[in-house]
């Protein structure tokens, strides 16, 4: 069992929070003792969802045309005709004809195609529940400063607190 000496400062207080234990205004501070437990819970719910869609189309076309035409015509002629007054008649004809025709046609066609499609969807749901338990004790003591001269009264904890 221990008694509280009112002449010393309480190490639980710091700075300006020191109680007036040396007489002060002669009033009385009343004590309070409180103990208990706190139970809290944390509920978290995370939901994420999304979707994506891709489409790709690639198509190549190559086409080439070529056409040629040729036509050649060569004509040569020679004609001689002679008539005299005695009634003789002479006629000569030479004739050359040359025809050439050519036609050419080329056609090239190439095609290439590619097509792709992608679609994805997702959804996630996370639930978290956490239980937080803690115990606490809070004590406030009472001090009296109005006793006989040279004595100072102190109200401390009783036998039940030991």
Backbone as CSV, one residue per row, in Angstrom:
resi,resn,N_x,N_y,N_z,CA_x,CA_y,CA_z,C_x,C_y,C_z
1,UNK,0.842,-1.169,0.000,0.000,0.000,0.000,0.880,1.222,0.000
2,UNK,0.512,2.220,-0.808,1.321,3.443,-0.860,0.406,4.633,-0.746
3,UNK,0.993,5.718,-0.231,0.228,6.949,-0.117,0.822,7.968,-1.061
4,UNK,-0.011,8.829,-1.493,0.424,9.878,-2.408,0.930,11.043,-1.601
5,UNK,2.131,11.515,-1.921,2.712,12.677,-1.260,2.343,13.887,-2.090
6,UNK,1.584,14.755,-1.542,1.101,15.918,-2.278,2.185,16.921,-2.596
7,UNK,3.402,16.778,-2.052,4.453,17.745,-2.303,5.212,17.498,-3.586
8,UNK,5.011,16.407,-4.235,5.721,16.129,-5.475,4.771,16.282,-6.647
9,UNK,5.387,16.567,-7.797,4.573,16.711,-9.003,4.265,15.350,-9.596
10,UNK,3.119,15.238,-10.170,2.697,13.992,-10.806,3.446,13.849,-12.135
11,UNK,4.221,12.761,-12.362,4.976,12.631,-13.617,4.081,12.430,-14.831
12,UNK,2.794,12.185,-14.614,1.885,12.024,-15.749,1.502,13.337,-16.387
13,UNK,1.767,14.461,-15.735,1.425,15.776,-16.266,2.681,16.428,-16.786
14,UNK,2.555,17.225,-17.819,3.705,17.956,-18.361,3.309,19.393,-18.601
15,UNK,4.309,20.251,-18.593,4.119,21.654,-18.981,3.157,22.383,-18.096
16,UNK,2.201,23.106,-18.687,1.241,23.929,-17.959,0.137,23.101,-17.319
17,UNK,0.133,21.800,-17.529,-0.917,20.963,-16.987,-0.620,20.493,-15.560
18,UNK,0.482,20.956,-14.924,0.838,20.538,-13.568,-0.218,21.055,-12.586
19,UNK,-0.691,20.188,-11.708,-1.682,20.647,-10.720,-1.022,21.510,-9.646
20,UNK,-1.809,22.331,-9.023,-1.314,23.207,-7.960,-1.374,22.419,-6.658
21,UNK,-0.232,21.843,-6.264,-0.192,21.007,-5.061,0.371,21.747,-3.856
22,UNK,0.748,22.992,-4.008,1.375,23.744,-2.908,0.441,24.786,-2.319
23,UNK,-0.748,24.498,-2.150,-1.615,25.425,-1.433,-2.595,26.118,-2.321
24,UNK,-2.177,26.675,-3.376,-3.032,27.318,-4.375,-4.115,28.158,-3.775
25,UNK,-5.330,27.960,-4.195,-6.459,28.758,-3.729,-7.170,28.102,-2.561
26,UNK,-6.683,26.948,-2.081,-7.289,26.302,-0.929,-8.512,25.499,-1.286
27,UNK,-8.832,25.318,-2.552,-10.017,24.554,-2.957,-9.709,23.076,-2.963
28,UNK,-10.684,22.318,-3.332,-10.531,20.870,-3.357,-10.761,20.379,-4.774
29,UNK,-9.850,19.508,-5.259,-10.043,18.835,-6.539,-10.621,17.477,-6.243
30,UNK,-11.630,17.096,-6.953,-12.307,15.833,-6.697,-11.774,14.746,-7.611
31,UNK,-11.674,13.553,-7.078,-11.118,12.443,-7.842,-12.184,11.670,-8.608
32,UNK,-11.739,11.005,-9.646,-12.650,10.224,-10.477,-11.875,9.025,-11.005
33,UNK,-12.435,7.867,-10.916,-11.806,6.660,-11.446,-12.782,6.059,-12.445
34,UNK,-12.265,5.751,-13.615,-13.118,5.187,-14.664,-12.347,4.082,-15.364
35,UNK,-12.938,2.954,-15.498,-12.346,1.859,-16.260,-13.398,1.313,-17.199
36,UNK,-12.941,0.679,-18.243,-13.903,0.098,-19.172,-13.217,-0.492,-20.373
37,UNK,-14.018,-0.900,-21.317,-13.520,-1.443,-22.572,-14.264,-0.782,-23.714
38,UNK,-13.559,-0.652,-24.807,-14.180,-0.104,-26.007,-14.125,-1.164,-27.092
39,UNK,-15.236,-1.350,-27.763,-15.315,-2.308,-28.860,-15.775,-1.523,-30.091
40,UNK,-14.941,-1.560,-31.088,-15.289,-0.877,-32.337,-15.026,-1.835,-33.478
41,UNK,-15.726,-1.635,-34.540,-15.482,-2.474,-35.710,-15.366,-1.567,-36.925
42,UNK,-14.604,-2.025,-37.875,-14.354,-1.278,-39.103,-14.839,-2.125,-40.274
43,UNK,-15.800,-1.605,-40.989,-16.318,-2.311,-42.168,-15.893,-1.538,-43.403
44,UNK,-15.259,-2.231,-44.325,-14.846,-1.609,-45.577,-15.345,-2.469,-46.727
45,UNK,-15.815,-1.820,-47.748,-16.304,-2.515,-48.923,-15.688,-1.835,-50.137
46,UNK,-14.914,-2.570,-50.899,-14.258,-2.038,-52.096,-14.837,-2.741,-53.309
47,UNK,-15.278,-1.968,-54.245,-15.828,-2.545,-55.465,-15.170,-1.858,-56.644
48,UNK,-14.709,-2.635,-57.596,-14.111,-2.103,-58.820,-14.659,-2.895,-59.989
49,UNK,-14.984,-2.191,-61.040,-15.462,-2.865,-62.240,-15.026,-2.049,-63.446
50,UNK,-14.908,-2.713,-64.555,-14.499,-2.023,-65.772,-14.683,-2.920,-66.979
51,UNK,-14.530,-2.332,-68.122,-14.628,-3.098,-69.359,-13.779,-2.400,-70.407
52,UNK,-13.367,-3.184,-71.385,-12.615,-2.634,-72.495,-13.005,-3.373,-73.761
53,UNK,-12.916,-2.685,-74.853,-13.226,-3.280,-76.150,-12.242,-2.726,-77.167
54,UNK,-11.683,-3.613,-77.961,-10.727,-3.228,-78.999,-11.201,-3.807,-80.334
55,UNK,-10.963,-3.052,-81.377,-11.292,-3.515,-82.721,-10.179,-3.056,-83.648
56,UNK,-9.677,-3.952,-84.464,-8.596,-3.631,-85.382,-8.981,-4.137,-86.760
57,UNK,-8.834,-3.303,-87.751,-9.155,-3.669,-89.121,-8.018,-3.190,-90.007
58,UNK,-7.436,-4.091,-90.766,-6.359,-3.726,-91.676,-6.644,-4.406,-93.003
59,UNK,-6.652,-3.657,-94.062,-6.982,-4.222,-95.362,-6.116,-3.545,-96.415
60,UNK,-5.438,-4.327,-97.229,-4.567,-3.796,-98.284,-5.076,-4.263,-99.638
61,UNK,-5.068,-3.385,-100.603,-5.489,-3.702,-101.961,-4.405,-3.205,-102.905
62,UNK,-3.988,-4.053,-103.805,-3.004,-3.672,-104.814,-3.594,-4.037,-106.167
63,UNK,-3.671,-3.118,-107.027,-4.236,-3.381,-108.348,-3.377,-2.674,-109.381
64,UNK,-3.082,-3.366,-110.461,-2.274,-2.795,-111.524,-2.896,-3.172,-112.862
65,UNK,-3.043,-2.246,-113.709,-3.586,-2.476,-115.054,-2.535,-2.079,-116.086
66,UNK,-2.477,-2.815,-117.155,-1.604,-2.476,-118.278,-2.344,-2.847,-119.557
67,UNK,-2.374,-1.966,-120.481,-3.022,-2.247,-121.767,-2.165,-1.628,-122.881
68,UNK,-2.012,-2.342,-123.945,-1.244,-1.834,-125.091,-1.964,-2.269,-126.375
69,UNK,-1.938,-1.432,-127.334,-2.545,-1.742,-128.627,-1.624,-1.204,-129.722
70,UNK,-1.507,-1.952,-130.760,-0.638,-1.547,-131.864,-1.332,-1.893,-133.180
71,UNK,-1.261,-0.988,-134.085,-1.862,-1.224,-135.398,-0.946,-0.595,-136.448
72,UNK,-0.557,-1.386,-137.400,0.331,-0.917,-138.474,-0.325,-1.277,-139.812
73,UNK,-0.339,-0.326,-140.678,-0.866,-0.563,-142.018,0.126,0.044,-143.014
74,UNK,0.564,-0.757,-143.929,1.514,-0.292,-144.933,0.900,-0.576,-146.311
75,UNK,0.692,0.404,-147.084,0.126,0.249,-148.435,1.101,0.863,-149.437
76,UNK,1.359,0.174,-150.467,2.227,0.682,-151.529,1.535,0.351,-152.865
77,UNK,1.532,1.231,-153.745,0.873,0.991,-155.012,1.698,1.506,-156.196
78,UNK,1.513,0.912,-157.283,2.171,1.336,-158.532,1.195,1.023,-159.676
79,UNK,0.882,1.972,-160.422,-0.067,1.757,-161.518,0.447,2.535,-162.742
80,UNK,0.574,1.840,-163.779,1.008,2.460,-165.042,-0.029,2.058,-166.112
81,UNK,-0.445,3.011,-166.833,-1.398,2.752,-167.916,-0.962,3.587,-169.131
82,UNK,-0.922,2.900,-170.263,-0.464,3.573,-171.484,-1.423,3.225,-172.629
83,UNK,-1.800,4.213,-173.350,-2.617,4.026,-174.561,-2.025,4.906,-175.672
84,UNK,-1.845,4.332,-176.833,-1.336,5.143,-177.941,-2.466,5.353,-178.969
85,UNK,-2.231,6.250,-179.997,-3.287,6.531,-180.950,-3.538,5.367,-181.939
86,UNK,-2.670,4.468,-181.992,-2.901,3.355,-182.872,-3.813,2.324,-182.230
87,UNK,-4.155,2.526,-181.039,-5.107,1.664,-180.364,-4.468,0.657,-179.436
88,UNK,-3.227,0.781,-179.278,-2.614,-0.139,-178.343,-2.843,0.377,-176.908
89,UNK,-2.970,-0.629,-176.088,-3.221,-0.255,-174.674,-2.339,-1.124,-173.771
90,UNK,-1.664,-0.499,-172.840,-0.797,-1.211,-171.899,-1.121,-0.715,-170.480
91,UNK,-1.251,-1.667,-169.572,-1.566,-1.294,-168.188,-0.766,-2.209,-167.260
92,UNK,-0.175,-1.608,-166.251,0.615,-2.366,-165.284,0.226,-1.874,-163.890
93,UNK,0.065,-2.817,-162.966,-0.290,-2.458,-161.585,0.542,-3.300,-160.628
94,UNK,1.224,-2.647,-159.758,1.916,-3.294,-158.639,1.309,-2.731,-157.346
95,UNK,1.028,-3.620,-156.501,0.402,-3.126,-155.252,0.876,-3.992,-154.088
96,UNK,1.246,-3.378,-152.960,1.654,-4.078,-151.739,0.814,-3.526,-150.589
97,UNK,0.308,-4.409,-149.799,-0.482,-3.989,-148.638,-0.019,-4.820,-147.435
98,UNK,0.249,-4.194,-146.355,0.698,-4.870,-145.131,-0.124,-4.338,-143.960
99,UNK,-0.750,-5.222,-143.222,-1.516,-4.850,-142.033,-1.010,-5.662,-140.849
100,UNK,-0.822,-4.991,-139.743,-0.387,-5.636,-138.484,-1.214,-5.060,-137.341
101,UNK,-1.762,-5.929,-136.530,-2.533,-5.513,-135.347,-2.060,-6.349,-134.154
102,UNK,-1.843,-5.708,-133.026,-1.448,-6.407,-131.793,-2.160,-5.738,-130.625
103,UNK,-2.544,-6.536,-129.681,-3.206,-6.028,-128.474,-2.646,-6.788,-127.273
104,UNK,-2.446,-6.120,-126.179,-1.901,-6.729,-124.973,-2.618,-6.133,-123.769
105,UNK,-2.904,-6.961,-122.800,-3.585,-6.480,-121.596,-3.067,-7.267,-120.397
106,UNK,-2.667,-6.599,-119.371,-2.223,-7.214,-118.108,-3.096,-6.670,-116.979
107,UNK,-3.416,-7.529,-116.068,-4.201,-7.090,-114.907,-3.729,-7.879,-113.693
108,UNK,-3.381,-7.183,-112.645,-2.955,-7.809,-111.394,-3.850,-7.262,-110.283
109,UNK,-4.374,-8.153,-109.469,-5.210,-7.746,-108.332,-4.757,-8.549,-107.122
110,UNK,-4.449,-7.862,-106.055,-4.049,-8.533,-104.814,-4.840,-7.910,-103.671
111,UNK,-5.308,-8.724,-102.777,-6.077,-8.225,-101.635,-5.628,-8.971,-100.387
112,UNK,-5.526,-8.271,-99.314,-5.160,-8.874,-98.030,-6.026,-8.244,-96.961
113,UNK,-6.538,-9.022,-96.075,-7.407,-8.464,-95.040,-7.097,-9.063,-93.681
114,UNK,-7.313,-8.276,-92.658,-7.118,-8.738,-91.285,-8.120,-8.010,-90.415
115,UNK,-8.757,-8.740,-89.539,-9.754,-8.131,-88.675,-9.715,-8.856,-87.335
116,UNK,-9.704,-8.106,-86.248,-9.705,-8.722,-84.923,-10.569,-7.890,-83.989
117,UNK,-11.137,-8.583,-83.010,-12.003,-7.921,-82.044,-11.728,-8.538,-80.683
118,UNK,-11.711,-7.690,-79.645,-11.442,-8.151,-78.280,-12.356,-7.393,-77.332
119,UNK,-12.942,-8.115,-76.405,-13.798,-7.482,-75.414,-13.590,-8.186,-74.085
120,UNK,-13.381,-7.396,-73.019,-13.154,-7.964,-71.687,-13.896,-7.127,-70.655
121,UNK,-14.430,-7.798,-69.661,-15.124,-7.126,-68.568,-14.673,-7.765,-67.260
122,UNK,-14.592,-6.957,-66.209,-14.226,-7.505,-64.919,-14.953,-6.755,-63.814
123,UNK,-15.109,-7.429,-62.685,-15.731,-6.832,-61.520,-15.178,-7.546,-60.296
124,UNK,-14.744,-6.769,-59.312,-14.240,-7.349,-58.075,-14.949,-6.692,-56.904
125,UNK,-15.123,-7.472,-55.848,-15.767,-6.984,-54.639,-14.987,-7.546,-53.460
126,UNK,-14.402,-6.660,-52.663,-13.646,-7.049,-51.473,-14.354,-6.498,-50.251
127,UNK,-14.575,-7.363,-49.269,-15.195,-6.931,-48.019,-14.209,-7.215,-46.895
128,UNK,-14.043,-6.244,-46.005,-13.125,-6.361,-44.885,-13.851,-5.941,-43.631
129,UNK,-13.777,-6.803,-42.623,-14.346,-6.460,-41.320,-13.254,-6.705,-40.300
130,UNK,-12.938,-5.672,-39.532,-11.888,-5.769,-38.528,-12.453,-5.341,-37.192
131,UNK,-12.189,-6.141,-36.181,-12.672,-5.877,-34.831,-11.534,-5.256,-34.037
132,UNK,-11.795,-4.122,-33.424,-10.793,-3.423,-32.618,-11.275,-3.412,-31.165
133,UNK,-10.529,-4.056,-30.274,-10.857,-4.092,-28.850,-9.741,-3.409,-28.081
134,UNK,-10.105,-2.590,-27.112,-9.097,-1.940,-26.277,-9.673,-1.739,-24.880
135,UNK,-8.792,-1.751,-23.909,-9.180,-1.516,-22.517,-8.519,-0.225,-22.063
136,UNK,-9.192,0.493,-21.198,-8.618,1.757,-20.738,-8.891,1.927,-19.256
137,UNK,-8.043,2.733,-18.648,-8.209,3.116,-17.246,-7.858,4.580,-17.140
138,UNK,-8.716,5.346,-16.496,-8.473,6.774,-16.307,-8.690,7.088,-14.825
139,UNK,-7.708,7.717,-14.211,-7.791,8.030,-12.781,-7.538,9.512,-12.590
140,UNK,-8.378,10.134,-11.827,-8.178,11.529,-11.423,-8.236,11.556,-9.897
141,UNK,-7.234,12.128,-9.252,-7.177,12.163,-7.790,-7.630,13.519,-7.282
142,UNK,-8.037,13.528,-6.058,-8.468,14.774,-5.447,-7.432,15.282,-4.454
143,UNK,-7.263,16.579,-4.377,-6.307,17.224,-3.471,-7.052,18.294,-2.687
144,UNK,-6.716,18.413,-1.427,-7.270,19.501,-0.621,-6.133,20.354,-0.122
145,UNK,-6.328,21.630,-0.059,-5.248,22.514,0.384,-5.644,23.345,1.579
146,UNK,-6.733,23.118,2.238,-7.180,23.990,3.331,-7.059,23.351,4.698
147,UNK,-5.915,22.793,5.128,-5.761,22.202,6.460,-5.132,23.197,7.417
148,UNK,-4.681,22.711,8.587,-3.993,23.576,9.566,-2.660,23.977,8.999
149,UNK,-2.087,25.044,9.562,-0.847,25.556,9.027,0.260,24.531,9.223
150,UNK,1.015,24.308,8.138,2.095,23.339,8.194,1.642,21.953,7.770
151,UNK,0.385,21.758,7.703,-0.109,20.448,7.248,-0.918,20.654,5.991
152,UNK,-0.842,19.729,5.187,-1.612,19.833,3.941,-2.332,18.527,3.747
153,UNK,-3.579,18.563,3.536,-4.364,17.344,3.395,-4.269,16.808,2.003
154,UNK,-4.436,15.508,1.883,-4.403,14.868,0.567,-5.462,13.773,0.548
155,UNK,-6.290,13.839,-0.403,-7.288,12.788,-0.580,-6.768,11.853,-1.636
156,UNK,-6.435,10.640,-1.319,-5.846,9.685,-2.263,-6.770,8.534,-2.530
157,UNK,-6.210,7.512,-3.048,-6.991,6.330,-3.348,-7.199,5.514,-2.115
158,UNK,-8.298,4.879,-1.997,-8.589,4.053,-0.839,-8.002,2.658,-0.989
159,UNK,-8.354,1.799,-0.028,-7.838,0.441,0.010,-8.306,-0.358,-1.211
160,UNK,-9.457,-0.058,-1.766,-10.016,-0.823,-2.873,-9.195,-0.636,-4.150
161,UNK,-8.359,0.395,-4.227,-7.596,0.622,-5.461,-6.293,-0.127,-5.484
162,UNK,-5.903,-0.748,-4.425,-4.610,-1.455,-4.374,-4.725,-2.823,-4.958
